[in-house]
């Protein structure tokens, strides 16, 4: 580390400690909201719940906090398979005689 980086790091130590304390308090509130929802609420709902309670917080900060404490909401949507091929069906004939081999 260069000299100016060391001084910057020392100068911002109090800010980092305050942010870490705020993140710990936020994690406790996130954990409480998640527990109240029986573990179903994800980032958008927890963000809305906290904003509804007067807490000014960004969804990205909630997501980062939830990842760090190992929480996740329930995903209800399934991926739909739109094309199901029949392996026994005949392939379409090559009517123009394409040749993809390299010479």
N, C-alpha and C positions, 0 to 999 in steps of 0.2 A: 504494500500500500504506500502511496505517495504521502508526503507530509500534509497536503491540504485535505486528502481523504480522511486521514486520521482525525484531524481537527473537526471535519464535518461530522464524522461518526460520533465523536465525543459530544459535539454541540447538539446533535439530534437524539441523544440517548434518552432524554426525558420524554420527547415526543414518541419515540418507539415504545417506551414503557407504558405511556398513557394509552397508545393504540392497542397494545397487547392486553392491557387491563380492560379496555372497552370491548375488545373481541371476546374476551373470556366472559364478560357479562352478557354480551349478545348471544354467545353460544348457550348460555344457561337459559335465556328466554326462548331461543330457537328450540332447544331440547324440550322445554315445557309445552310450547305450542304443538310440537310434533307428537308428544306424549298424549296431549288432550285430543288429538285427532286419531288416536290409536295407530299412529305410525303411517297414516295415509297421506298427509299433506306433504307436498314437495316445495320447491323454491318459490313458485309463483303464489301459492296460497299462503305460505308462511310470511312472505313479503307483504301481501295484502293484509294479513292479520296484524302484523306489527305496525304497518302504516295506519291501519284503522285505530290502533291504540295510541296513535300520536307519535310513534317512533319514526324518525326520518332515516331510512336505510335503503340502500340500493340492492337490487336483486343479485348483482354479482357478488356483493359482500356476503349475502346470505348463502349463496351457492358455495363460495370458498369456505365459509364456516362449517356448512353441513358436510362438505367433503373432508374437512380436517377432523371432525368428530365422528365420521362414519355413518351419517344419516342419509336416507334417501326416501323419497315418496313412492307411492304405489303407481305403477304404470298399468293402465287398464287397456290401452289400445293395442291391438294385435296387428301385425303386418299381414295384409291380405295378399294372397297369391292370385294374380289375375289370369294367368295363362297356365293351364294344366295340359301338357302335351301327352298324347297317346303314343307310346312307343311302338305299337303295332300298326299305326297308320302309315300309309304310303307317303314317301317324301315327294315333294313337288318335282316334276321332271324339268330338266335343264333344256328348255326349248331353243336357246340360241347357241348352245354348244360352247360355253365359256371354258377357257383353259387357263387355270391359275398356276400351272407349273412353270418354273423358271427355266430358261434355256441356257 
